[in-house]
Amino acid sequence: MTLKRLCRTASIALYIASGASPSWAGDDVPVISRQISDFRIGSSETKFGSLEFVGGLEMVSSKALFGSLSSIRFRQDQKHFVVVLDTGQWLTGSIERDVKGKLSGLSDVEITPMKNSAGRTFEGKGHMDAEGLTLDGDRILVSFEQDHRVDVYPDPGFADSGAIATLPILIPRKMLSDNRGIETITVAPASSPLRGGVVVVSERGLDNDGNRLAAILSGPLKGRFAVKRDGSFDITDGAFLPNGDLLLLERRFNMAEGIGMRLRRIRGADIRPGAVVEGELLLEGNFNSQIDNMEGLDAFQAADGTTHIILVSDDNHSILQRNLMLEFRLSEEAAWAAPSSQKRN
């Protein structure tokens, strides 16, 4: 047994001993979840500006493939989800909630290898380093780095199908480094100024002014724009709010500065070809917060009409990192208004 597997097994044993409840999944993918009640370590504070921390999970599994969560999207029932792993796998399942409505575990978890346009699967990240996904009607769009591209999969049927098309990304591939490609792909609401356009944002592909490259791949405002870079944070995922504003998840992960996470909001009306957008900082976390290598983000409107935001982390299959799922609620007033902050090239 490898050290990594031994540590995972030990972690599961500790979870059970601590009273954590296991959620056993389909296809023999067991996931054991421990609830997280506080976002700030040692503090019961739940309000952070316009965001309220609802709860979270720390998740482990005896299956070696579980981990490396790169992006998550929820179905319309706000329970079932689709995840891509940067090891070239699909992960599907559903969230469970306790009597208070807080996240309590995962169920029906399945992991399936992704197929490229030739119907082939690959070990490792070279060809199938999936970093972002979005649900778009009867298709799922997935962004890959290293072999930079956006592939289209049928929905339903994505888990058994190879990619059926590839979208032009509008960003020159030479401006994207191997491991700093298109981390964010998301679809704007049909009622927004982007009229359902597909939007991509690079992790650290920079233009001549040092801003992060981004593009609107479809719709009436098709073209390139940029997101202002601030410090050593990189963009790892994004999702549109119901009103058309764009949420961006930013991650800092280096030895010099330590771990960090930020959530930024871009006014939807500011996103257009030629723009450089910056937006409003909603949330920031560091080593004092329940965060890790935060990579995935989704937003949805719950049954009671409130807007919820869920973040997930990528443990890189390392015994030193964690698989987390964190949930926040956006205040009703903030869900429908945001300040404008943008400039033109």
C-alpha positions in Angstrom: 0.0 0.0 0.0 1.4 3.4 -1.0 1.9 6.2 1.6 -0.8 8.2 -0.1 -3.3 5.4 0.1 -2.4 4.6 3.6 -3.0 8.2 4.7 -6.3 8.3 2.9 -7.4 5.1 4.7 -6.2 6.5 8.0 -8.2 9.7 7.3 -11.4 7.7 6.7 -10.9 5.7 9.9 -10.5 9.0 11.8 -13.6 10.4 10.2 -15.7 7.4 11.3 -14.2 7.6 14.8 -15.1 11.3 15.0 -18.7 10.6 14.2 -18.7 11.8 10.6 -21.4 10.2 8.5 -20.4 8.2 5.4 -22.4 8.6 2.2 -21.8 5.4 0.1 -22.1 6.0 -3.6 -23.0 4.1 -6.8 -20.3 2.3 -8.7 -18.5 1.7 -5.3 -17.3 5.3 -4.9 -17.5 5.8 -1.2 -17.4 9.4 0.0 -17.2 10.2 3.7 -18.1 13.8 4.7 -17.4 15.9 7.8 -19.5 19.0 8.2 -17.8 22.4 8.5 -19.8 24.8 10.6 -17.5 27.9 10.6 -15.8 29.6 7.7 -13.3 31.5 9.9 -11.4 29.1 12.0 -12.3 29.5 15.6 -15.0 32.0 14.9 -18.8 31.6 14.8 -19.1 34.6 12.5 -21.4 33.8 9.5 -21.9 37.3 7.8 -19.2 38.5 5.4 -20.4 41.6 3.7 -23.2 40.6 1.3 -22.4 36.9 1.9 -23.6 34.5 4.6 -21.8 31.3 5.2 -24.3 28.4 5.2 -22.0 25.4 5.8 -19.6 23.1 4.2 -18.1 19.7 3.9 -14.6 18.1 4.0 -14.7 14.9 1.9 -12.5 11.8 1.6 -12.8 8.5 -0.2 -11.0 5.2 -0.4 -11.1 5.4 -4.2 -7.8 6.9 -5.5 -9.6 8.7 -8.4 -11.7 10.8 -6.0 -10.1 14.3 -5.8 -8.7 16.9 -8.1 -12.1 18.6 -8.4 -11.7 21.4 -11.0 -15.2 22.7 -11.7 -18.8 22.0 -10.6 -22.2 22.7 -12.1 -25.5 22.0 -10.5 -28.6 20.8 -12.3 -31.9 22.7 -12.1 -32.9 20.8 -9.0 -30.0 22.3 -7.1 -29.1 18.8 -5.8 -27.6 16.8 -8.7 -24.2 18.0 -10.0 -21.6 17.4 -12.7 -17.9 17.8 -11.9 -14.8 17.6 -14.0 -11.5 16.3 -12.5 -8.2 17.6 -13.9 -7.1 14.0 -14.3 -9.6 13.6 -17.2 -12.6 12.2 -15.3 -16.3 13.0 -15.0 -17.7 12.9 -11.5 -21.5 13.0 -10.9 -23.6 12.8 -7.8 -25.9 14.7 -5.6 -25.6 16.6 -2.3 -27.5 15.7 0.8 -28.7 18.1 3.5 -29.5 17.8 7.2 -32.8 18.9 8.9 -31.4 22.5 9.0 -30.8 22.5 5.3 -27.0 22.4 5.6 -24.7 20.3 3.5 -24.3 16.9 5.1 -22.8 14.6 2.4 -22.7 13.3 -1.1 -24.6 10.4 -2.6 -24.8 8.5 -5.9 -21.2 9.4 -6.7 -19.9 8.0 -10.0 -16.5 8.6 -11.7 -16.2 8.0 -15.5 -13.2 8.6 -17.7 -13.6 11.4 -20.2 -13.2 10.7 -24.0 -11.7 13.0 -26.6 -13.1 13.6 -30.0 -11.6 10.2 -31.2 -13.4 8.4 -28.3 -10.1 7.8 -26.5 -9.3 8.1 -22.8 -5.9 9.0 -21.4 -4.0 8.5 -18.2 -2.7 11.7 -16.7 -3.2 15.4 -17.6 -1.4 15.7 -21.0 -4.5 15.5 -23.2 -7.4 15.6 -20.8 -6.5 18.3 -18.3 -10.1 19.4 -17.7 -10.4 22.7 -15.9 -13.8 24.1 -16.5 -17.3 23.1 -17.5 -20.7 24.6 -18.1 -24.2 23.3 -18.9 -25.6 24.8 -22.0 -29.0 23.3 -23.0 -28.5 19.9 -24.5 -24.7 20.1 -24.4 -21.9 20.3 -21.8 -18.9 22.5 -22.7 -15.5 21.6 -21.1 -12.3 23.7 -21.2 -8.9 22.0 -21.2 -5.4 23.4 -20.6 -2.1 22.1 -21.9 -3.9 21.0 -25.1 -5.9 24.3 -25.0 -9.4 23.9 -26.3 -13.2 23.9 -25.5 -14.9 20.6 -26.3 -18.6 19.9 -26.6 -20.3 16.9 -25.2 -24.0 15.8 -25.5 -26.2 16.1 -22.5 -27.6 13.6 -21.6 -25.0 11.0 -22.7 -21.8 12.9 -22.0 -20.3 10.2 -19.8 -20.4 7.6 -22.6 -19.6 9.9 -25.5 -16.5 11.4 -27.0 -16.4 15.1 -27.7 -18.7 15.9 -30.6 -17.3 19.3 -31.5 -14.7 21.9 -30.5 -15.4 25.6 -30.2 -13.0 28.3 -31.4 -11.6 30.0 -28.2 -10.7 33.4 -29.8 -7.6 33.6 -27.6 -4.3 32.8 -29.4 -2.9 29.6 -27.9 0.6 31.0 -27.9 -0.6 33.4 -25.2 -1.6 30.5 -22.9 1.1 28.7 -21.0 0.7 24.9 -20.5 -0.6 25.0 -17.0 -2.3 28.5 -17.1 -5.0 28.0 -19.7 -8.8 28.5 -19.8 -9.9 27.7 -16.2 -13.3 29.3 -16.5 -16.2 28.6 -19.0 -19.7 29.7 -18.2 -22.9 30.7 -20.0 -24.6 34.1 -19.5 -28.4 34.2 -18.8 -30.5 34.6 -22.0 -32.0 37.8 -20.5 -28.6 39.4 -19.9 -26.8 41.8 -22.4 -24.7 38.8 -23.5 -27.9 37.0 -24.5 -26.7 33.5 -23.5 -23.2 34.0 -24.8 -20.4 31.5 -23.7 -17.7 33.3 -21.8 -14.2 32.0 -21.1 -11.5 33.4 -18.8 -7.9 32.3 -18.6 -6.1 31.5 -15.4 -3.0 33.5 -16.2 -2.9 34.1 -19.9 -1.9 37.8 -20.0 -2.2 40.5 -22.6 0.4 43.2 -23.3 -0.8 45.2 -20.3 -0.6 42.3 -17.9 -4.4 41.7 -17.8 -5.9 38.2 -17.9 -7.2 37.2 -21.3 -10.9 36.5 -21.7 -13.5 36.1 -24.5 -17.2 36.0 -25.3 -17.3 33.0 -27.7 -20.9 33.5 -28.9 -23.8 35.9 -29.0 -24.2 39.5 -30.1 -21.2 40.7 -28.2 -18.7 38.0 -29.4 -15.1 39.1 -29.0 -12.2 39.4 -26.6 -12.0 41.3 -23.3 -9.7 41.2 -20.3 -9.9 40.9 -16.5 -7.5 43.1 -14.5 -4.9 41.1 -12.6 -4.3 42.0 -8.9 -1.3 40.6 -7.1 -0.5 36.9 -7.3 -4.1 35.6 -7.5 -5.2 33.6 -10.5 -8.7 32.9 -11.8 -9.9 29.3 -11.3 -13.6 29.4 -12.1 -16.7 31.6 -12.7 -20.5 31.5 -12.9 -23.2 34.0 -13.8 -25.7 35.2 -11.3 -29.4 35.2 -12.3 -29.2 38.9 -13.0 -26.3 38.6 -15.4 -23.4 39.6 -13.2 -20.3 37.4 -13.3 -18.7 35.8 -10.2 -15.1 34.9 -10.5 -13.2 32.7 -8.1 -9.5 33.6 -7.6 -6.9 31.4 -6.0 -3.4 32.1 -4.5 -1.3 29.0 -3.8 2.4 29.5 -3.4 5.1 28.9 -0.8 6.0 32.6 -0.4 2.6 34.0 0.4 0.7 30.9 1.4 -2.9 30.0 0.5 -5.5 32.5 -0.4 -9.0 32.7 -2.0 -11.1 35.6 -3.3 -14.5 35.9 -4.8 -15.0 38.8 -7.2 -18.2 40.1 -8.9 -18.2 41.7 -12.4 -21.2 43.8 -13.4 -22.7 42.0 -16.5 -23.2 45.3 -18.4 -19.4 45.9 -18.2 -18.5 42.7 -20.1 -18.1 43.6 -23.8 -15.4 43.3 -26.5 -12.4 45.6 -25.7 -13.3 46.1 -22.0 -11.0 45.6 -19.1 -13.1 44.6 -16.1 -12.2 44.6 -12.4 -15.4 44.4 -10.4 -16.1 44.2 -6.7 -14.4 42.1 -4.1 -17.1 40.1 -2.2 -15.0 37.7 -0.1 -11.4 36.9 0.8 -9.9 34.0 2.7 -6.5 32.9 3.9 -4.9 30.4 6.3 -7.4 31.6 9.0 -10.3 30.4 6.8 -11.6 27.0 5.9 -10.1 27.0 2.4 -7.7 25.0 0.4 -6.8 25.0 -3.3 -10.1 26.5 -4.3 -10.9 25.7 -8.0 -14.6 25.3 -8.6 -17.6 27.7 -8.3 -21.3 27.6 -9.1 -24.3 29.8 -8.3 -28.0 29.0 -8.4 -31.3 30.3 -7.2 -32.7 28.0 -4.4 -36.3 27.0 -4.0 -37.0 29.9 -1.6 -35.7 32.4 -4.2 -32.3 33.1 -2.5 -29.1 33.0 -4.5 -26.6 30.3 -3.3 -22.9 30.0 -4.2 -21.0 26.7 -3.8 -17.2 26.5 -4.0 -15.1 23.3 -4.2 -11.3 22.7 -3.8 -8.8 20.6 -5.7 -6.7 18.4 -3.4 -4.2 17.5 -6.1 -4.3 14.0 -4.7 -2.0 15.2 -2.0 -2.2 14.1 1.7 -1.5 17.7 2.6 -4.6 19.1 1.0 -8.3 18.7 1.4 -11.4 18.2 -0.8 -13.8 21.0 0.4 -17.3 22.1 -0.5 -18.4 25.5 0.9 -21.8 27.1 0.6 -22.7 30.8 0.9 -26.0 32.7 0.5 -25.9 36.1 -1.3 -28.1 38.8 0.3 -31.3 39.5 -1.7 -30.3 43.2 -2.2 -26.8 42.2 -3.4 -28.2 39.5 -5.7 -29.7 42.2 -8.0 -27.3 45.1 -7.8 -23.6 45.7 -8.1 -21.4 48.7 -8.6 -19.9 49.5 -12.0 -16.1 49.3 -12.3 -14.6 49.0 -15.7 -12.5 50.9 -18.2 -12.1 50.8 -22.0 -8.9 49.9 -23.9 
